[in-house]
């Protein structure tokens, strides 16, 4: 078994030591080959452009795909993001690889305004993120695609602010919650 985790900074592990990133914690938990193909600042279009090299050529058995937060922060249309994710999921499936869709954590606007661009409407970004998650979650369920729902895990936490370094990226505590979420998702074929 080989897993490619592809996405943006939330997959890369921006803001935490590499040993604290959920992808590295997953590797420690499973002790199988896991390749982190998270790229800081990447969009769904960027992932599409590198999917052949970063997914197909590596011939993984599974792909964990999590993307769209940067698209949302750049105010790209939600339906375009969904179309890109659907295309990626189809491409993965068509190449006999098991896709797993990860739904990213919410954005904490009051923190993001301090550390990032204060002119972005983070409340509007969260509305778009929620719309994306609702629609893509429904698509994944209809198409029997396994889901890791980081979004729901995070919003259940009372002091959610304590899980972030900057309102967008989870800190080490956030990454601990992420690996717990992966384990609790009990994806067949990964966790027996």
C-alpha positions in Angstrom: 0.0 0.0 0.0 1.2 3.5 -0.9 -0.8 6.7 -0.1 -0.3 10.1 -1.8 -1.6 13.0 0.2 -2.1 15.9 -2.2 -3.3 19.4 -1.6 -2.1 22.8 -0.4 -0.5 24.1 2.8 -3.0 22.2 5.0 -1.6 19.0 3.6 2.0 20.3 3.5 1.9 21.2 7.2 2.6 24.9 7.0 3.4 26.4 10.4 4.3 23.2 12.2 7.4 21.0 12.4 7.3 18.3 9.8 7.0 15.6 12.6 3.8 17.4 13.8 2.0 17.4 10.5 -1.0 15.1 10.2 0.5 13.4 7.1 3.7 12.5 9.0 1.5 11.4 12.0 -0.4 9.2 9.6 2.8 7.6 8.4 3.8 6.9 12.0 0.4 5.4 12.7 0.3 3.1 9.6 4.0 2.5 9.0 3.5 2.4 5.2 4.8 4.6 2.4 3.0 8.0 2.5 4.1 10.7 0.1 3.2 14.3 1.0 2.4 16.3 -2.1 1.0 19.4 -0.3 2.2 22.6 -1.9 1.9 25.9 0.0 -0.5 28.3 -1.7 -1.7 25.8 -4.3 -5.2 25.9 -5.8 -7.3 23.2 -7.3 -6.2 24.3 -10.8 -2.6 23.9 -9.7 -3.2 20.4 -8.4 -4.9 19.5 -11.7 -1.8 20.7 -13.6 0.5 18.5 -11.5 -1.7 15.5 -11.0 -0.1 13.3 -13.6 3.4 13.8 -12.0 2.4 14.0 -8.4 -0.3 11.3 -8.4 -0.4 9.0 -11.5 3.3 8.6 -12.0 3.8 7.6 -8.3 1.3 4.7 -8.7 -0.3 4.9 -5.2 -3.0 2.6 -4.0 -4.8 5.5 -2.4 -4.9 9.3 -2.7 -6.1 11.6 0.0 -7.1 14.9 -1.7 -7.8 18.1 0.2 -7.9 21.4 -1.7 -9.9 24.5 -2.3 -9.1 26.8 0.6 -6.8 29.0 -1.4 -9.3 29.1 -4.3 -11.9 30.3 -1.8 -9.6 32.9 -0.3 -8.9 34.1 -3.9 -12.7 34.4 -4.3 -12.9 31.8 -7.2 -16.4 30.5 -7.9 -17.4 27.6 -5.7 -18.7 25.6 -8.7 -15.3 25.9 -10.5 -13.6 24.5 -7.3 -16.1 21.6 -7.2 -15.6 20.9 -11.0 -11.9 20.7 -10.5 -12.2 18.4 -7.5 -14.7 16.2 -9.4 -12.3 16.0 -12.3 -9.4 15.0 -10.0 -11.5 12.4 -8.2 -12.6 10.9 -11.6 -9.0 10.9 -12.9 -7.9 9.1 -9.7 -10.6 6.5 -9.9 -10.1 6.0 -13.7 -6.5 5.0 -12.9 -7.5 2.3 -10.4 -6.5 4.4 -7.4 -8.8 4.7 -4.4 -9.7 8.3 -3.8 -10.3 9.7 -0.3 -11.7 13.2 -0.1 -10.6 15.3 2.9 -12.8 18.2 3.9 -10.7 21.0 5.2 -11.1 22.8 8.6 -13.0 26.1 8.7 -11.2 29.5 8.7 -11.1 31.6 11.9 -11.5 35.1 10.6 -10.5 37.1 13.6 -7.1 35.3 13.6 -6.7 35.3 9.8 -7.2 39.1 9.8 -4.2 39.5 12.2 -1.8 37.2 10.3 -3.0 37.4 6.7 -4.8 39.9 4.5 -7.2 42.1 6.6 -9.0 43.1 3.4 -10.4 39.5 2.7 -13.9 38.9 4.0 -13.2 35.8 6.0 -16.9 35.5 6.9 -17.7 35.4 3.2 -14.9 32.9 2.7 -16.3 30.7 5.4 -19.7 30.8 3.7 -18.2 29.7 0.4 -16.2 27.0 2.2 -19.3 25.7 3.9 -21.1 25.7 0.5 -18.2 23.8 -1.1 -18.1 21.3 1.7 -21.9 20.7 1.6 -21.9 20.1 -2.1 -18.7 18.1 -2.5 -19.6 16.0 0.5 -22.9 15.1 -1.1 -21.2 14.3 -4.4 -18.7 12.0 -2.6 -21.5 10.2 -0.7 -23.4 9.6 -4.0 -20.3 8.2 -5.6 -19.1 6.0 -2.8 -15.9 8.1 -2.2 -14.6 7.9 1.3 -14.5 11.1 3.3 -12.3 12.4 6.1 -14.3 15.3 7.6 -11.8 17.7 9.3 -14.4 20.5 9.0 -16.9 18.7 11.3 -14.1 17.7 13.8 -12.9 21.2 14.2 -16.3 23.0 14.5 -17.2 20.6 17.4 -14.4 22.0 19.5 -15.4 24.7 21.9 -12.1 26.6 21.9 -11.4 26.1 18.2 -9.1 29.2 18.1 -6.6 27.1 20.1 -6.2 24.7 17.2 -4.8 27.3 14.8 -1.5 29.2 14.4 -3.0 31.9 12.2 -6.7 31.3 11.6 -6.1 29.3 8.4 -3.4 26.8 9.3 -3.8 24.3 12.3 -1.1 24.3 14.9 0.4 21.1 16.4 -2.8 20.6 18.5 -4.9 21.0 15.3 -2.8 18.4 13.5 -3.3 16.0 16.4 -7.1 16.5 16.0 -6.6 15.9 12.2 -4.9 12.5 12.7 -7.5 11.5 15.3 -10.1 12.3 12.6 -8.3 10.2 10.0 -8.2 7.3 12.4 -11.8 7.7 13.4 -12.9 7.9 9.8 -12.0 4.2 9.6 -11.4 4.2 5.9 -11.6 0.6 4.6 -8.4 -0.6 3.1 -6.3 1.8 5.2 -7.4 1.0 8.7 -8.6 -2.6 8.9 
